[in-house]
Amino acid sequence: MLTSQAIRAVVELALAEDAPWGDVTSELLIPADAAAVATLSAREPGVFSGAEVFAAAMTAVDPATSVGFRLADGDRFDKGAVLATVSGNARAILRAERVALNLVQRMTGIATLTARYVAEVAGTAARVVDTRKTTPGLRALERHAVRCGGGQNHRFSLSDAVLAKDNHLVVLAEGGRRDLTEALREARSRLSHTTHFEVEVDRIDQIEPVIAAGIDTIMLDNFSLDELREGVALVAGRALVEASGNVNLDTIRAIAETGVDIISVGALTHSVRALDLGLDVQLREPVAP
């Protein structure tokens, strides 16, 4: 869940980075008492995400700034749609503009891309999930955007679940001198019953020794489609099956049709394009006495 504390931490850091000693341009050119209205509009279609973040950036500069939205996170919109309106002190709006836009454009880009991936697996049992390949400091925002696009979240951090990868397994099995199944069982015996245990494999012959240890999820990394189908059949419902590696919009449908339960997609966050949104500002005429 995206918390106000997480939003505030990101927004405060971003505003301090963007205007550490004030906005010299607006302070030079814009009267201190000038009022303005601004319209956040879409220059291309998409799926919206980041309403709370956008509002937090605008009001962090001046709490008197008013922000109203025409739609909610997760809503689709067309090119040209008005997404939000802002009114308040002109200097405050201009100071917050770039930070607010950067964040909402990135989040909306993630939600829009995620929705495309989710649409590709429609009618299958596969869930589209993100990875830890997020922008440092922005994970909570980017994970929220994935959910807005209809995707789901993998473990939030290294503290949340066990995910043993190839390097972990080599060390655990002492380079092959120790039985992998027994090593995993022993490790699991020391783990809280509430903590999820996932293991990554990159060969078919690793599946049975790992499954025999009673793990919760097995990740099939960079398997071919035939290997994924074989892996799903070998697991036979004894654990959740996750597919990872070489996942893109051209391949995800075929991967989903192999019968896997989960498809993790790093591209949702690590290489997404910010959606083109614009903020158009106009001076607001003063109200006559």
N, C-alpha and C positions, 0 to 999 in steps of 0.2 A: 504494500500500500504506500502511495506517495504521501508523505507527511508534510505539514506546514514547516516543521523544523528543517527537513531536508531541502525544501524549496528555498527557505530563507537563507540557508547556508550558501547555496549556489548563487542566488541572486546578489547577496551582499558581496561575495567575492568578485563576481563579474562586474558589478557597478564600481567597486574600488579599483579594479584593473582598468576599466574604461575611462574613469574620470577621477584619478587619485587626488587631484587638487582642484576639482571643479571643471566645468565646461567653458573654456575661455571663449569659444566662438559665440555661444548663446549669450553669455554674460556681456560680451562686447556689443552684439547686434540686436538682442531682443530686450525690450523694456521689462523690468522686473515684475510689473503688474499685468503684463499682457496675458490674455487668456486664449486658449486654442481648443479646437476639436479635431480629432483624428479618427480615421476610418481604417481598420484592418481589413484588407480585401484579398481575395484569392486571384492570382494570375495564372493558375492552372488548377484542375480538379484534384481532390484528395480526400483524406480522412483526417479529421481534426484531432489534435492533441496538444495540451499545454495551456488550457484556459487559466488554471490557478497560477501557473508560473508566469504567464504574461501579465496577469493582474498584479501579482506580487512585485514584479519589476517596476511596473508603473507606479504603484502606491508606495514603494520603498523610498522613492525620491521625494514624493509629496503625498502624505496620507489623504489629502483632500482630493486627489485625483479620482475621478469617477470612471469606472470601466464596466461596460455592459456587453454581453455576448448574445449573438443571434442563434447560436447552436451550442451543443455540449460536446465534451470529449467523446470520440468514437463516432460522431456524426459525419456523414459524407457531404461533400459540397461540390458545386460546379465552378468552373472558371468564371470570375466576375462576382462571385458571391461576397456579400459583406459578412464578415465573421464577428467583428466586434467594433464598438465605438468607444472612444476615450475623450474625456473633457477635463479641463483643468488649467493650471498654470502652464504657459507655453514653454518656459525654460525647463520645467520639470518633465514635460512630455518629451522634449527633444533630448534631454539628458538620458532618459530611460529607453528611448526608441531602439537603439542598436542592440542593447542587451536583451530587451523584450523580444525583438524580432529574431535574433540569433537563436534563442532558446525555443521559441514557438515554431520557427521554421524547421529546426532539426527534429523536434518531437513530432511534428506533423509529417515530415518526410519519413520517419520511422514507422508511424502508424499507417501511412499510405502504402509503403512497401510491404509491411507485414500483411496487410489486407490482401495484397496480390498473391502472396504465398499461401495464405489461408484459403483463398478462392481456388487455387490450383489443386488442393487436396480434398475439396468438397466431395462428400459421398464416400470417403474412406474413413477408417478408424484412426488415422494418424493425426497427432497433435503437432502443431508447429511451435517450437520453443526457441528462445534466444540462448545466448552463451555469455560468458564473462568477457567477451571481446567488446567491451564498452569504452567510451571516452572516460579517462580518469576524472573522477569527481562528479560525473553526470550519470552514474549508473542508475540511481533511483528514478531520475527523469526518463531515461531511455527505456528502462524496464516498464515504466508506466505507459509509455507510448506504444510498446509492443502489445500490451493488453488492450489499448484503445483500438488497435488494428485487428483484434480478434485472436492474437497469439497468446501463448502462455510463457511463464518464466521458468528457467532452469534454476539451480541453486543461486542464491543472491551473492554469496561470497564463499571463501574457503572455510568459513566457520559453520556453514549451514548443513553440510552433508559430506559424506565420504564419497570421493570419486577417484578410484585407483586407476592410474594410467600405466602405460608400458614401463616407464622408469620406476614407478612405485613397485610394480610387480617383480621386476628384476631384483630389486633390493630385498623385497619381502621374501622371495623364494631363494635368496642368497645365490643368485646366479645359476639357478637350476639344481642346486644341491639339496633343496628342501621341497617337499611335495606342495604344489601350489594350493590344492584344495584344503589341505590341513592348515597351511599358513593362513589362508583366508578365514577358515573357521575359527582359528585361534584369535585372529584379529577381531572378528565379529563378536566373540565372547566377551571382549573387553569394551564393546561399544554399547551405548545406551539403546534400549529397545525402541526409542522414539526417533533415532537418527537413521536416515536413509543411507543405504550402502549400494553404490553403483561401481561397476568395474568395466573398463574399456578393454576390448580385445581387437587384434588386427589379423587374426587367422581363425579359420574354422575349427582347427584342432584345439584351440584354447577354450572354446565355448563350454564343453562338457565339464572340464575340471573346475571352471568358475561357477557354473550353475550348481554343481554338486555341493558347493560351499554355502548355498542358501542365500545368495545375494538378491537384492530387490530389483535392480535394473542392470541389464547388460548392454553396453554400447558397442555396436559393430562399426568400427572405424574404417572408412575408405573401402568398404566391401563393394564388389560388383553387384548388379541386380540379381544374378543367379545365386551369388553367395548370400545375399540378404534373404532370399527365399529359403535357402537351405538353413540359414541360421535361425529364422523364425520357426521352421519345422523342428529343428533340434531343441530349441528352448521349449516349445510345446506348452506355452502358457505358464511355465514355472517361474518366470520373471517378466518384467516389462522389457521390451526390446527397443532400443534407441538406435537410429541411424545417424551417422555423422560423417562429414567429409564430402567434398565435391557436390554440395547441394546448391542448386540455383533454380531460377524459374523454369529453365528448360528441362531439368532433371527431377524435380521434386514430385511430380505426379507419378512417374514410374516408380520412384522409391516408395511412395505411400502405398502403391498397389502391391508391393511385396508382402504387406501384412504387418509392417513394423508399427509399434504403438506411438513412437515419438520421433520427430525429425528435428534435430538441432541445427540452427542456421546462423552462423556467425555474421553473415552479410546483413542481417537485419539492423545491426548497430555499427559494425566496424567499417563499412564502406557505403553507407547510405548517403543519398544526396538530399540536402535540405530542400524543402518544397518552396516554391517561389510565392511568397506572400509580401504584400506591400502595406506600408503605413503612410497614408496621405494626411498631412497636417494643414489646417487652415486656421487663420485667426478668427476668434469669436468676437462678434460685435458686442460692445458693452451694453448692458441694459439701461435704457434711458430712465432718469430719476422720475 
